């Protein structure tokens, strides 16, 4: 039995975007006169890869994650699909400082992203002004 249809759908969508990223990266690398990563052509044509520890010369794809269900599902799909392709996958969460304990929440989200083997993972604190209300300022 495979994954739930919703999980399969998001994984497929992420896989398609990653293939586009890989193809664009290979094209830009060649235009710049550099040799592309040897696995880029194979992966871009649907091939599968084993683990590439640091994946040098491959594009970095970051998922922005609030820690909510939707962004965690996206992060999970990215982590799942990136293992099979020549991409590095990381995550970022932003602490807007609008609520007490938001720094703790951001650290928890970053830890969850790291537990998915995403890397690099960053929790970034920002100062939010007041213009336009808190949501607009954030």
C-alpha angles and dihedrals in degrees: 000000000000130000123296110283091248091053091047091050095052092045090052092049091049091046091053092050091047091052088053090050091049093049093047092047092051091049093050091046092053092046089053089054098250126129109250121237105280093238097050096087094047094047093044089057094052100274121144128233136207122224115312104193101207098002094213116204093022128118122263116229118193126197117209107221131191092182093248123127096264097050093042089052089051091048091049092050091049092050091048096048098038091062089068098046139058095259134106113229125203140158141226134196127187126221104207091183092227096130136039109264095021089129090057091048091051091050090050091051091049090050091051090051091049090049087060088059092250114150141218096032122181135184106200123195117210134183112239119208126211104243112123094004129290097293094049092044092050 
